[in-house]
Amino acid sequence: MPDTTIAELLRRAARPLLSFEFFPPKDEKGLDTLRKAAGQLVAARPDFVTVTYGAGGSTRERTLEVCELLRGMGFAVVMPHLTCVGSSRAELLEYADELHRRGYRNIMTLRGDPPKGETVFRVAKDGLAHASDLVALLKGRHADFCCGVAGYPEKHPEAASLPADIANMKAKLAAGGDFITTQLFFENRFYADYVRRCREAGVTQPILPGIMPALSHRQIQRFTAVCGATFPGPLATRLAAAADDAAAAQVGMAWAQEQVEQLLRDGVPGIHLYVLNRAHAAPLIASLRRAG
Ligand SMILES: Cc1cc2nc3c(=O)[nH]c(=O)nc-3n(C[C@H](O)[C@H](O)[C@H](O)COP(=O)(O)OP(=O)(O)OC[C@H]3O[C@@H](n4cnc5c(N)ncnc54)[C@H](O)[C@@H]3O)c2cc1C
């Protein structure tokens, strides 16, 4: 049975959707951590879960392995991510066919970041330069694929300006992008401003806010340095003052909870949680489910 598309879930949702993002672990220990967290999080019955591609040296095989694992654990809709990094058009199509054959109908469609040690994105031999090209390739091959695309409330680090980035976003949507999931942000005003600017630019697709419950000061410093998101002073101070990892995770969760409650009051179409293969956000998720 093919997966329900997320576009369809968004259309018929009576309440905001809930989704989690996992990544393929590097080793057996990481896989064990993922299994345990997923085992706890499945009880929240997220509308869909996603599995990243390429980050941390993982390959498409590992992404697919984790997708299959999550399906086996009872997650209703599993969406693999796919990037243009290091693949020719033919390889991308071969993989798209494999996903389609296995019943996957949702793909988070990305350009991808340069591989570790490189600073500039390089187009692979006979490959693709932009996420919009990948959306067009996937939709051209299987019209029933639903493609999520990435949005950047504080602009993509390479973009000259937020308006320029939104203009490029429109190309992804014109190619067939069905919905947008945002990069993480720690201040909701960035998301609100981004949605307003997108709507003014004529974007009509749902924009799912991406929220990351912080685990530690160092972790957020590292993430925000890469993606260009703002690390708010008050959050940095509270995380730095936490006595240990458990206390820092509590701080991160409380911050995320405030963000999520405000977003829900503002009528967002869903909440996408970067759970980082951990179940530390389980209490936040449980409260979300009660609110829903
Ligand atoms: C929700 C989410 C999930 C992610 N998952 C992954 C993952 O699984 N694996 C991974 O490696 N990375 C992932 N990323 C990171 C992402 O790959 C990087 O941010 C990457 O640098 C850009 O990808 P993109 O799909 O936004 O690219 P694009 O949309 O192609 O944009 C990249 C840059 O090029 C510009 N641009 C786009 N089109 C054009 C054009 N036609 N002409 C000129 N400039 C253009 C954009 O403004 C932007 O600055 C994710 C990001 C998000 C927000």
The ligand as an SDF file (V2000), in Angstrom:
LIG
                    3D

 53 58  0  0  0  0  0  0  0  0999 V2000
   14.0700   20.7780    6.7560 C   0  0  0  0  0  0  0  0  0  0  0  0
   15.4770   20.5890    6.2580 C   0  0  0  0  0  0  0  0  0  0  0  0
   15.9760   19.3090    6.0510 C   0  0  0  0  0  0  0  0  0  0  0  0
   17.2930   19.1220    5.5990 C   0  0  0  0  0  0  0  0  0  0  0  0
   17.7580   17.8480    5.4120 N   0  0  0  0  0  0  0  0  0  0  0  0
   19.0030   17.6460    4.9300 C   0  0  0  0  0  0  0  0  0  0  0  0
   19.4920   16.3290    4.6540 C   0  0  0  0  0  0  0  0  0  0  0  0
   18.8050   15.3350    4.8810 O   0  0  0  0  0  0  0  0  0  0  0  0
   20.7440   16.1890    4.1460 N   0  0  0  0  0  0  0  0  0  0  0  0
   21.5440   17.2760    3.8910 C   0  0  0  0  0  0  0  0  0  0  0  0
   22.6810   17.0900    3.4320 O   0  0  0  0  0  0  0  0  0  0  0  0
   21.1180   18.5230    4.1390 N   0  0  0  0  0  0  0  0  0  0  0  0
   19.8590   18.7450    4.6450 C   0  0  0  0  0  0  0  0  0  0  0  0
   19.4130   20.0200    4.8630 N   0  0  0  0  0  0  0  0  0  0  0  0
   20.3250   21.1550    4.6220 C   0  0  0  0  0  0  0  0  0  0  0  0
   20.3080   21.6060    3.1450 C   0  0  0  0  0  0  0  0  0  0  0  0
   20.7410   20.5700    2.3040 O   0  0  0  0  0  0  0  0  0  0  0  0
   21.2430   22.8050    3.0210 C   0  0  0  0  0  0  0  0  0  0  0  0
   20.6930   23.9190    3.6800 O   0  0  0  0  0  0  0  0  0  0  0  0
   21.6820   23.1460    1.6010 C   0  0  0  0  0  0  0  0  0  0  0  0
   22.7920   24.0530    1.7090 O   0  0  0  0  0  0  0  0  0  0  0  0
   20.6220   23.8090    0.7410 C   0  0  0  0  0  0  0  0  0  0  0  0
   19.6600   22.9260    0.3610 O   0  0  0  0  0  0  0  0  0  0  0  0
   18.3030   23.4220   -0.3450 P   0  0  0  0  0  0  0  0  0  0  0  0
   17.5440   22.2390   -0.6760 O   0  0  0  0  0  0  0  0  0  0  0  0
   17.6600   24.4970    0.4410 O   0  0  0  0  0  0  0  0  0  0  0  0
   18.9490   24.0740   -1.6800 O   0  0  0  0  0  0  0  0  0  0  0  0
   18.4070   25.0870   -2.7660 P   0  0  0  0  0  0  0  0  0  0  0  0
   16.9710   25.3380   -2.6740 O   0  0  0  0  0  0  0  0  0  0  0  0
   18.9610   24.6190   -4.0710 O   0  0  0  0  0  0  0  0  0  0  0  0
   19.1290   26.4430   -2.3350 O   0  0  0  0  0  0  0  0  0  0  0  0
   20.5270   26.4920   -2.0340 C   0  0  0  0  0  0  0  0  0  0  0  0
   21.0340   27.9250   -2.2400 C   0  0  0  0  0  0  0  0  0  0  0  0
   20.9970   28.2270   -3.6410 O   0  0  0  0  0  0  0  0  0  0  0  0
   20.1240   29.3220   -3.9100 C   0  0  0  0  0  0  0  0  0  0  0  0
   19.4020   29.0000   -5.1290 N   0  0  0  0  0  0  0  0  0  0  0  0
   18.3870   28.1100   -5.2890 C   0  0  0  0  0  0  0  0  0  0  0  0
   17.9940   28.0530   -6.5690 N   0  0  0  0  0  0  0  0  0  0  0  0
   18.7810   28.9240   -7.2480 C   0  0  0  0  0  0  0  0  0  0  0  0
   18.8700   29.3230   -8.6080 C   0  0  0  0  0  0  0  0  0  0  0  0
   18.0600   28.8020   -9.5280 N   0  0  0  0  0  0  0  0  0  0  0  0
   19.8240   30.2370   -8.9570 N   0  0  0  0  0  0  0  0  0  0  0  0
   20.6480   30.7690   -8.0180 C   0  0  0  0  0  0  0  0  0  0  0  0
   20.6080   30.4220   -6.6980 N   0  0  0  0  0  0  0  0  0  0  0  0
   19.6850   29.5110   -6.3380 C   0  0  0  0  0  0  0  0  0  0  0  0
   19.2150   29.4510   -2.6790 C   0  0  0  0  0  0  0  0  0  0  0  0
   18.7690   30.7890   -2.4730 O   0  0  0  0  0  0  0  0  0  0  0  0
   20.1610   28.9960   -1.5710 C   0  0  0  0  0  0  0  0  0  0  0  0
   21.0100   30.0450   -1.1640 O   0  0  0  0  0  0  0  0  0  0  0  0
   18.1230   20.2550    5.3410 C   0  0  0  0  0  0  0  0  0  0  0  0
   17.6180   21.5390    5.5650 C   0  0  0  0  0  0  0  0  0  0  0  0
   16.3240   21.7200    6.0350 C   0  0  0  0  0  0  0  0  0  0  0  0
   15.8110   23.1080    6.2840 C   0  0  0  0  0  0  0  0  0  0  0  0
  1  2  1  0
  2  3  1  0
  2 52  2  0
  3  4  2  0
  4  5  1  0
  4 50  1  0
  5  6  2  0
  6  7  1  0
  6 13  1  0
  7  8  2  0
  7  9  1  0
  9 10  1  0
 10 11  2  0
 10 12  1  0
 12 13  2  0
 13 14  1  0
 14 15  1  0
 14 50  1  0
 15 16  1  0
 16 17  1  0
 16 18  1  0
 18 19  1  0
 18 20  1  0
 20 21  1  0
 20 22  1  0
 22 23  1  0
 23 24  1  0
 24 25  2  0
 24 26  1  0
 24 27  1  0
 27 28  1  0
 28 29  2  0
 28 30  1  0
 28 31  1  0
 31 32  1  0
 32 33  1  0
 33 34  1  0
 33 48  1  0
 34 35  1  0
 35 36  1  0
 35 46  1  0
 36 37  1  0
 36 45  1  0
 37 38  2  0
 38 39  1  0
 39 40  1  0
 39 45  2  0
 40 41  1  0
 40 42  2  0
 42 43  1  0
 43 44  2  0
 44 45  1  0
 46 47  1  0
 46 48  1  0
 48 49  1  0
 50 51  2  0
 51 52  1  0
 52 53  1  0
M  END
$$$$
